[in-house]
């Protein structure tokens, strides 16, 4: 009986070692040199998730993929030769120079080292659930790296999630790996060799900015509110410089460090395109959307600026709901048809109010300032 390597077989898990070679789908296979190889766990494609192990080898002018099968006794093989573990199988083909298949004549030479961002599930211990979403949960966890154990946040993906949800999950991780800034949540890596799939990232003990604003209502100084606005703008200025459109800027998606520093988070809707067209607006937070998104279903760096304006309103309103008393449909009608703009809370500095109402919320996207200019303007008021 021949089996592929499935995600639900504990015996198989134990037989796949934490090898120093190998990569997930993110590895740059196109950059391989001749005879370089990596072992890869291909993405789950079906409603019942199945993990398929393959060895990818640079050969002549292309990359060849060889399926690793599992026999009924638990051993692994590519064509005829069996070994008790994948690591032993790879070692056999590397040391003996035996072709992976008689028809291909492909031999293994140099392994591609496992990238640091590809983590092992064994190094992650889930401690406490922090939240729950449509396709998974977020946990406080401990991550062991060498002799160091650190607190991290872990975002998980349920095994029964759709293929589309899994692709979005991995895209979020891929985007986050590119970013390193003091006001953007840092990713440690991903764990994809078992279930649940995990994104491991910086833990922010201060929780969400929205919760903090509501908890500290009436206690926050004007300088603290301004600092929150500046730090969020600095994080967004960095992301835009990296060609990232966040698409979901709001106080609920901003976290606070142990020192109450702002960290932009939640890249589930983010993209690395200049303009994004998205016809699915049925489940998006309408009250943070720019008018052109409501009308034309487009996102850009300028729609992020509009949403940031709503975030600043939330900061000075100490976590109140924007457009209170209006439904999503009413909010859309007032913004699009009536050019309605909210008044800023009464203790907002006039210069900040002007920046938001006449800058961030300008009807014409080209009239909205870049985040670099927003930072300079706000710092001039600090």
Backbone torsions as a table, in degrees:
resi	resn	phi	psi	omega
1	UNK	NA	127.7	-179.5
2	UNK	-105.0	132.5	179.4
3	UNK	-128.7	148.8	167.9
4	UNK	-82.6	167.6	-178.4
5	UNK	-81.3	109.8	-175.7
6	UNK	-99.0	157.6	-175.2
7	UNK	-75.6	-11.4	-173.1
8	UNK	-106.8	4.4	-177.6
9	UNK	-97.1	102.7	-175.9
10	UNK	-63.0	-34.5	179.6
11	UNK	-63.4	-38.4	178.4
12	UNK	-66.8	-42.3	179.5
13	UNK	-54.5	-45.3	-176.6
14	UNK	-67.5	-21.8	-177.4
15	UNK	-93.3	-7.5	175.0
16	UNK	-97.3	103.4	-175.1
17	UNK	-73.8	165.7	176.3
18	UNK	-82.1	75.1	-173.7
19	UNK	-67.0	154.4	176.7
20	UNK	-81.0	-14.5	176.6
21	UNK	-103.5	165.9	173.6
22	UNK	109.4	155.7	-178.0
23	UNK	-154.1	162.4	174.2
24	UNK	-87.9	-163.8	-176.2
25	UNK	-63.2	-21.5	-176.4
26	UNK	-72.8	-16.1	-176.8
27	UNK	-61.7	142.2	-178.1
28	UNK	-81.4	78.9	-177.5
29	UNK	-62.2	-33.3	-178.9
30	UNK	-62.2	-19.4	-178.5
31	UNK	-90.9	2.2	179.8
32	UNK	-62.3	146.0	170.0
33	UNK	-94.2	170.0	-176.3
34	UNK	-54.1	132.3	176.5
35	UNK	70.7	1.2	171.6
36	UNK	-71.7	150.0	-176.6
37	UNK	-146.8	162.5	171.9
38	UNK	-146.4	151.3	171.6
39	UNK	-93.7	138.6	-173.3
40	UNK	-133.5	139.0	172.1
41	UNK	-99.3	107.2	-175.8
42	UNK	-69.5	155.1	-173.4
43	UNK	-66.5	147.9	176.4
44	UNK	-69.7	132.1	-174.4
45	UNK	-118.4	-10.4	-173.1
46	UNK	-118.4	169.4	-179.6
47	UNK	-62.5	-39.2	170.1
48	UNK	-92.1	111.8	-169.2
49	UNK	-71.7	132.3	177.3
50	UNK	-128.1	128.4	178.7
51	UNK	-96.3	126.7	-178.3
52	UNK	-113.9	124.6	-178.1
53	UNK	-94.3	133.0	178.8
54	UNK	-138.3	154.0	172.1
55	UNK	-106.8	121.5	-178.4
56	UNK	-105.3	128.7	-173.7
57	UNK	-129.2	133.4	172.7
58	UNK	-75.2	121.9	-176.5
59	UNK	-143.0	121.9	-178.0
60	UNK	55.3	-118.5	-175.7
61	UNK	-102.4	15.3	-177.9
62	UNK	-151.2	-170.5	178.5
63	UNK	-117.7	128.4	178.4
64	UNK	-104.7	140.2	-179.6
65	UNK	-115.0	126.9	-178.9
66	UNK	-117.7	120.4	-178.9
67	UNK	-69.3	135.2	173.2
68	UNK	-98.1	117.8	-179.2
69	UNK	-99.6	163.1	177.4
70	UNK	-123.4	130.4	-179.9
71	UNK	-85.2	173.1	-176.5
72	UNK	-64.4	-23.2	178.7
73	UNK	-86.5	2.6	178.1
74	UNK	92.3	-4.3	-180.0
75	UNK	-78.7	160.5	-177.2
76	UNK	-113.6	147.9	178.8
77	UNK	-158.2	156.3	174.0
78	UNK	-99.3	-49.8	178.8
79	UNK	-125.7	-69.0	-178.2
80	UNK	-124.8	-34.4	-173.5
81	UNK	-78.7	129.2	-178.7
82	UNK	-107.4	144.3	172.5
83	UNK	-139.2	159.9	-175.6
84	UNK	-75.7	-19.7	179.1
85	UNK	-139.8	161.3	177.9
86	UNK	-64.5	-38.7	179.8
87	UNK	-61.1	-43.1	178.7
88	UNK	-66.0	-36.8	179.3
89	UNK	-63.5	-45.8	179.3
90	UNK	-64.8	-40.9	179.3
91	UNK	-60.9	-39.4	179.1
92	UNK	-60.8	-49.6	-177.3
93	UNK	-69.3	-29.2	-179.7
94	UNK	-74.2	-44.0	-175.0
95	UNK	-79.6	-35.6	-177.0
96	UNK	-89.4	-14.0	-177.1
97	UNK	59.8	25.2	174.8
98	UNK	-70.3	135.1	177.9
99	UNK	-61.2	144.9	177.8
100	UNK	-63.7	-31.1	173.0
101	UNK	-146.8	147.3	-177.4
102	UNK	-66.4	-29.6	-177.8
103	UNK	-76.9	-30.6	-175.9
104	UNK	-88.7	-35.3	-175.5
105	UNK	71.9	11.4	-177.4
106	UNK	-76.9	131.3	178.9
107	UNK	-119.6	152.1	178.5
108	UNK	-88.8	142.6	-179.9
109	UNK	-128.7	-70.0	-175.2
110	UNK	-119.3	124.6	176.2
111	UNK	-77.2	149.0	171.5
112	UNK	-89.4	125.4	-175.9
113	UNK	-63.0	145.2	176.0
114	UNK	-61.7	126.3	179.3
115	UNK	-68.1	150.2	-175.9
116	UNK	-63.0	-26.3	-177.2
117	UNK	-79.2	-9.0	178.5
118	UNK	-92.4	105.6	-169.5
119	UNK	-99.5	159.4	176.4
120	UNK	-96.8	139.6	177.5
121	UNK	-60.0	-32.6	-178.9
122	UNK	-61.4	-23.1	-177.9
123	UNK	-87.1	-0.7	-174.4
124	UNK	-118.8	125.8	176.6
125	UNK	-119.7	115.1	179.2
126	UNK	-73.0	130.9	-174.9
127	UNK	-106.8	-50.8	-174.7
128	UNK	-153.1	138.3	178.1
129	UNK	-75.5	130.9	-179.8
130	UNK	-101.8	-27.6	-177.4
131	UNK	-171.4	175.8	-176.7
132	UNK	-145.3	140.7	178.5
133	UNK	-123.7	-170.3	-176.9
134	UNK	-66.5	-32.5	-173.2
135	UNK	-119.8	2.9	-179.1
136	UNK	-179.7	-167.2	-176.4
137	UNK	-131.0	161.8	176.4
138	UNK	-117.6	132.3	-176.5
139	UNK	-125.0	149.4	160.0
140	UNK	-78.4	133.6	-176.3
141	UNK	-143.9	170.0	173.5
142	UNK	-115.0	130.9	179.6
143	UNK	-116.9	125.0	-179.4
144	UNK	-98.1	121.6	178.1
145	UNK	-129.3	104.5	-174.4
146	UNK	66.4	-126.4	178.2
147	UNK	-93.4	1.5	-176.7
148	UNK	-100.0	135.7	173.8
149	UNK	-118.4	122.0	-176.9
150	UNK	-123.8	150.8	173.3
151	UNK	-76.9	134.7	179.0
152	UNK	-138.9	166.5	169.7
153	UNK	-104.8	138.2	-178.1
154	UNK	-124.2	122.1	175.5
155	UNK	-98.7	124.4	-176.0
156	UNK	-110.8	158.8	177.2
157	UNK	-119.8	125.1	179.7
158	UNK	-63.7	146.5	-177.9
159	UNK	-62.4	-32.6	-177.1
160	UNK	-84.5	4.8	-179.9
161	UNK	-61.8	152.8	-178.9
162	UNK	-70.0	163.3	177.2
163	UNK	-60.4	-40.6	179.3
164	UNK	-60.8	-41.8	179.3
165	UNK	-65.1	-40.0	179.1
166	UNK	-65.6	-39.9	178.3
167	UNK	-63.4	-41.2	177.7
168	UNK	-63.9	-39.5	-180.0
169	UNK	-60.8	-46.5	-179.6
170	UNK	-71.4	-31.8	176.4
171	UNK	-65.5	-40.8	177.7
172	UNK	-58.8	-44.9	179.2
173	UNK	-64.6	-41.1	-179.4
174	UNK	-61.9	-41.6	178.5
175	UNK	-66.7	-46.1	-176.9
176	UNK	-60.6	-31.5	-178.9
177	UNK	-63.6	-21.0	-177.6
178	UNK	-80.4	-16.5	-166.4
179	UNK	-108.0	136.8	175.5
180	UNK	-146.2	103.3	-177.7
181	UNK	-154.1	145.7	-174.9
182	UNK	-62.6	-20.6	179.9
183	UNK	-112.0	25.1	173.7
184	UNK	-131.0	132.6	-180.0
185	UNK	-58.6	131.5	-176.8
186	UNK	-91.2	139.0	176.8
187	UNK	-97.4	137.9	174.6
188	UNK	-87.7	-34.4	179.9
189	UNK	158.4	-169.4	179.1
190	UNK	-128.1	151.0	174.2
191	UNK	-120.5	112.1	-172.0
192	UNK	-125.4	1.8	-175.4
193	UNK	-82.8	-10.7	177.2
194	UNK	-140.1	-178.8	173.0
195	UNK	-109.2	145.9	0.4
196	UNK	-78.4	153.7	170.1
197	UNK	-61.4	143.4	-175.0
198	UNK	-134.3	139.9	164.3
199	UNK	-108.8	120.9	-177.8
200	UNK	-104.1	123.7	-174.7
201	UNK	-141.3	173.6	179.0
202	UNK	-55.4	133.2	176.2
203	UNK	-89.8	130.8	-179.5
204	UNK	-112.3	98.9	-174.6
205	UNK	-62.0	-22.6	-177.8
206	UNK	-73.8	-7.7	179.5
207	UNK	72.7	-164.4	-178.1
208	UNK	-76.7	149.2	176.9
209	UNK	-61.3	-37.4	-179.7
210	UNK	-60.3	-47.1	179.0
211	UNK	-62.8	-40.1	-179.9
212	UNK	-64.8	-43.2	179.6
213	UNK	-60.0	-42.3	-178.9
214	UNK	-72.2	-38.1	-180.0
215	UNK	-67.8	-37.2	-176.7
216	UNK	-99.8	20.8	-177.8
217	UNK	-54.5	129.2	-179.6
218	UNK	85.8	-6.2	-176.7
219	UNK	-111.9	-13.0	-175.1
220	UNK	-82.6	131.7	179.0
221	UNK	-76.4	161.7	177.7
222	UNK	-62.5	-36.3	-179.6
223	UNK	-67.7	-35.1	177.8
224	UNK	-67.3	-42.6	178.6
225	UNK	-62.8	-41.8	179.2
226	UNK	-65.2	-38.9	178.5
227	UNK	-62.2	-42.9	177.2
228	UNK	-57.4	-44.4	-178.7
229	UNK	-64.9	-41.3	-179.8
230	UNK	-65.7	-47.5	-177.2
231	UNK	-64.3	-37.6	176.3
232	UNK	-64.1	-41.0	178.6
233	UNK	-66.2	-36.9	177.9
234	UNK	-65.0	-42.3	177.2
235	UNK	-62.3	-41.6	-180.0
236	UNK	-71.1	-35.6	176.8
237	UNK	-60.7	-41.5	177.5
238	UNK	-63.5	-47.2	-178.4
239	UNK	-61.3	-41.6	178.7
240	UNK	-66.5	-33.3	176.2
241	UNK	-65.3	-28.8	177.5
242	UNK	-88.6	10.7	178.4
243	UNK	67.0	31.2	178.8
244	UNK	-104.0	125.2	169.6
245	UNK	-97.2	121.3	-175.1
246	UNK	-75.9	-47.8	174.8
247	UNK	75.8	-1.5	-179.1
248	UNK	-147.8	45.9	179.5
249	UNK	-73.6	123.1	179.4
250	UNK	-167.3	160.4	-177.9
251	UNK	-60.3	-30.6	179.7
252	UNK	-67.4	-22.3	-178.3
253	UNK	-104.9	17.7	174.0
254	UNK	-115.4	130.4	-179.4
255	UNK	-109.6	164.5	179.6
256	UNK	-121.6	135.2	178.0
257	UNK	-76.8	-178.6	177.8
258	UNK	-64.1	-22.2	177.8
259	UNK	-98.1	14.3	179.6
260	UNK	64.7	27.6	174.9
261	UNK	-85.7	142.1	-179.0
262	UNK	-72.4	139.0	175.5
263	UNK	-134.2	115.5	175.5
264	UNK	-67.9	131.3	-177.5
265	UNK	-137.2	-174.9	177.1
266	UNK	58.8	86.4	-178.6
267	UNK	-101.4	24.8	-177.8
268	UNK	-62.8	-27.4	178.9
269	UNK	-105.4	-1.2	-171.5
270	UNK	-70.2	158.8	179.9
271	UNK	-148.8	161.3	-179.8
272	UNK	-110.5	30.2	177.0
273	UNK	-108.0	156.4	179.7
274	UNK	-69.7	-38.5	178.5
275	UNK	-135.6	134.9	179.6
276	UNK	-121.2	129.1	175.1
277	UNK	-102.8	125.3	-177.8
278	UNK	-137.4	112.6	-177.3
279	UNK	-80.3	-8.2	-176.5
280	UNK	-97.5	90.9	179.2
281	UNK	-109.7	9.4	-174.9
282	UNK	-70.8	-25.3	-176.8
283	UNK	-117.0	14.5	-178.7
284	UNK	-93.1	154.9	-179.8
285	UNK	-74.1	94.2	-172.0
286	UNK	-56.9	-37.9	-172.5
287	UNK	-69.7	-5.6	176.6
288	UNK	-108.7	1.0	-175.2
289	UNK	-84.9	144.5	173.3
290	UNK	-73.7	155.0	-178.4
291	UNK	-58.7	-36.0	-179.9
292	UNK	-69.5	-26.7	174.5
293	UNK	-70.4	-42.2	178.0
294	UNK	-61.9	-39.1	-175.5
295	UNK	-86.9	-48.0	-171.5
296	UNK	-108.3	-3.5	178.6
297	UNK	59.2	39.2	178.4
298	UNK	-116.6	148.1	175.8
299	UNK	-122.6	146.4	177.2
300	UNK	-153.1	-179.0	175.7
301	UNK	-62.8	-26.6	-180.0
302	UNK	-76.9	-26.3	174.4
303	UNK	-72.8	-30.4	172.5
304	UNK	-61.9	-39.2	179.9
305	UNK	-63.4	-42.2	177.0
306	UNK	-59.2	-49.5	-178.7
307	UNK	-61.7	-36.8	176.3
308	UNK	-60.5	-37.9	176.9
309	UNK	-59.4	-39.5	176.5
310	UNK	-66.6	-37.4	176.1
311	UNK	-60.4	-45.0	178.5
312	UNK	-62.3	-39.6	175.9
313	UNK	-59.3	-43.8	178.8
314	UNK	-59.9	-40.3	-179.0
315	UNK	-61.6	-49.1	-177.6
316	UNK	-76.5	-20.3	175.2
317	UNK	-89.3	4.3	176.7
318	UNK	54.1	46.5	172.9
319	UNK	87.9	9.5	177.5
320	UNK	-68.7	158.1	178.8
321	UNK	-77.9	130.3	176.9
322	UNK	-67.5	150.4	-179.8
323	UNK	52.9	45.3	-178.0
324	UNK	-58.6	137.4	179.6
325	UNK	88.8	-11.2	178.7
326	UNK	-102.8	139.1	171.6
327	UNK	-76.1	170.7	176.7
328	UNK	-59.6	-40.6	-179.7
329	UNK	-65.4	-42.2	178.6
330	UNK	-66.6	-39.9	178.6
331	UNK	-60.8	-45.6	179.2
332	UNK	-61.0	-44.3	-178.6
333	UNK	-63.3	-42.0	-177.4
334	UNK	-68.2	-40.0	-178.4
335	UNK	-73.2	-47.5	-174.0
336	UNK	-77.8	-48.4	-173.0
337	UNK	-87.0	-32.1	-173.3
338	UNK	-110.5	0.0	-177.4
339	UNK	53.7	35.3	-179.3
340	UNK	-72.2	140.2	173.6
341	UNK	-131.4	137.3	177.3
342	UNK	-64.4	150.4	169.1
343	UNK	-80.6	141.5	176.5
344	UNK	-72.7	149.7	177.6
345	UNK	-53.5	150.5	-168.3
346	UNK	-62.0	-27.2	-178.5
347	UNK	-91.9	9.9	177.8
348	UNK	-73.3	129.9	175.8
349	UNK	-55.5	141.8	-175.9
350	UNK	-58.6	-36.1	-179.7
351	UNK	-66.2	-36.6	177.9
352	UNK	-70.3	-41.5	177.5
353	UNK	-58.8	-44.0	-180.0
354	UNK	-63.4	-42.9	179.6
355	UNK	-59.7	-43.4	-176.9
356	UNK	-74.0	-55.8	-172.1
357	UNK	-68.2	-44.1	-176.0
358	UNK	-97.2	-13.0	179.3
359	UNK	-105.8	-71.1	-177.1
360	UNK	-61.3	-34.3	-176.8
361	UNK	-101.0	23.2	175.5
362	UNK	-62.4	139.7	-177.6
363	UNK	-63.6	-43.0	179.2
364	UNK	-82.8	118.7	-178.3
365	UNK	-53.9	-34.9	-178.2
366	UNK	-68.4	-16.7	178.4
367	UNK	-86.3	-7.6	178.7
368	UNK	-82.1	140.6	-176.5
369	UNK	-73.4	156.0	170.6
370	UNK	-72.9	157.4	-179.2
371	UNK	-64.9	-30.5	177.5
372	UNK	-61.4	-37.9	178.1
373	UNK	-73.0	-37.0	177.5
374	UNK	-60.0	-43.7	179.2
375	UNK	-60.2	-47.1	-179.8
376	UNK	-61.8	-42.1	-179.6
377	UNK	-63.1	-47.1	-178.0
378	UNK	-68.6	-37.9	179.4
379	UNK	-67.9	-26.0	176.0
380	UNK	-69.7	-16.5	-179.8
381	UNK	-101.5	-6.6	-175.9
382	UNK	-71.0	NA	NA
